[in-house]
């Protein structure tokens, strides 16, 4: 289990650096100035997704909890949205509306890490079947 935890953490760190640098490259290429710090957005999603996957890996060894992990994952998705909204309240709910390019730049990290997180959680859930 320790090897899987380390592997998950390495993958999320690599995904953070590769995703962030690729995103910044394309933003620079189209000469877009974002009103938010992309580093913080990527860091939030990387840390939160890594925490979810590591905790699910640890809790998957507890039989009583394992049966409920799918429902717990749905709850963590809602929690992730709420915590993101709290941390980035000014960005999301400010009077200035985001352009389409800015909104897409805000959503790209969420989808990248959500997809990776979902794959890992699915692997964890399928390990006992």
N, C-alpha and C positions, 0 to 999 in steps of 0.2 A: 504494500500500500504506500510506503514511503516513496518508492520509485515513481509511482503514478502521481503523487502529489508534486514531486519535483518536476516531473514531465509537464503537468498541467501549468505549473507556475512558469516554466521556461517558455511554453507555447504562448501564454498570455503576454509575457514580457516581449517576446519576439513579435507577436501580433501588434502590440502597442507601438514598437519602434518602426516596424515595416509599414503598418497602416498610417501612422502619423506622418512619416516622411513622404510616403506616396501621396497622401492627401495634400500636404504642404506643397509638394512639387506641382501638382495640378492646379492648386489655388494660385501659386506664383505664375504658372504658365498662362492662366487666363486673367491675371492681374486683378484679383479680387481682394478687397480689404474686408476682413470679417470683423464684426463688432464684438466678438467674443474670443476668448483664448482657447484655441483648439487643443492645446496641450492639456488643459484641465479637463476638457470633455473626454478626451481619449484616456486620461489617467483615471477618471471616475469610472468609466465603463470597464477598463482593464482590471482595476482593483475589485470592483463589485462582482464582476463575472468570475474572477479567480476565487474570490471568497465563496461564492455560491458553489462552484464546482468542487472545491476542496472540502467544504462542509458536507456536500452530498456524498462525496467519496468516503468520508469518515462515518457519516450516519448510515451508509448503506450496509455497514457491518452489523448494525443493530436490527434484528428481525422485526421488532414491533414498529420501528420507524420506517423500515424499508418499504413496508406495505403502503405507506402514506406519502412516499417521496414525490409521486407525480402531483398530488394535490398541494404538497408543500411548495413544489416548484412554481405552480400557478400563483401562489401567495407571494413568493419571492419576486416574481415579475411585477406584481402590483406594488410591492414594497420598493423595488428598484425605480419605478416611475415616480413614486411619491418622493423618495429621497432625492432623485435627480431634480424634481421640481422645486424642492426646498433649497438645494445647493445653487441652482441656477435660476432662481425666482426672478431676478431682475431681467435676465436675458429673455426668458419665456413670456413674462407678463408685463413687460415694459410697454409704454405707450407707442414706441416705435415698432412698426411691424417689420418683420424680416423679409428680404427679397426671396425669390424662389431659390436662387443659388445659395444664399445663406442658410435657408431652411434645410436644403439638401445636405449642406456641409454639416449641419447640426445632427441630422439623422443618419448619415453614413456610419459614424462610429457605433451608434446604437445597433444598427443592423449587423455590422461586422461581428461585434462581440456577442450579440444575441444569437446569431447563427452558430458561432463556435461554442458558446455555452450550451445551447440546445443539443448539439452533437455529443458533447461530453456527458451531459445529463442522460441522454438517450442510451449511451454506452453503459453508464452506471446502472440504469434501470434494467437493461437487457442482460446484465452479467449473471443474474441468478436464475434466469429462465432457461 
